């Protein structure tokens, strides 16, 4: 049996969610300003656990959500998604019986098609279906560590194109965003990136945005990407989070992927999402 990490903190309570990935965080009220010493522990836990689930929360006012996000760095504005009126940094996640899509239904790291993909994402859910609507996360450090040495050697030197036109075009038309209103960025990133804070290596490919490995033929690229997608989505690297109203999840896009499950139609699910600017993957 794997020993779970213990709570190392004085000002927050971090309860590990699974041996590799995730922690539930208790003892923090995100609807108010978080004191500096408590914030330092949250930041440490974010680097240790990759995704934090803040429990026992009240609804966080949009201004406070933006303010808390900015403590980790400047905020990222989504190139295509509908934003909250008066709050361009807030992406409203919303699915109803009339929606044609729910956001994030396939494995991805948020907006990995940007030159500088977001460091992390904070999502609070305000309207939850009676059951379902879970979010899955996959540990991309563990996925890299789980490759054999010859495949590590192969992918260590490779870069891949991340595109978004096939995802974003027409996607949000039912929410008032025409193709003229949006950007569809694309960028080339290393397949293996090193986390700027932890120094750990992780795989940085996902089936939503990663379309081609540079320097390989199309058939070689398709085969290697299919192998990497299947590997990174292995059940051993995953967790599945069941939301309670007003839970806030904060995930590190540099070392985990996520996927939202739309199993609750025709019920409604709604939340507010803030992303923090990242740097160019290295
Ligand atoms: C996303 O940000 O990709 C959606 C996550 C979710 O709705 O759970």
Boltz pocket constraint, residues with backbone or C-beta under 6 A from the ligand:
constraints:
  - pocket:
      binder: B
      contacts: [[A, 93], [A, 103], [A, 104], [A, 105], [A, 121], [A, 123], [A, 133], [A, 134], [A, 135], [A, 258], [A, 259], [A, 260], [A, 261], [A, 273]]
      max_distance: 6.0
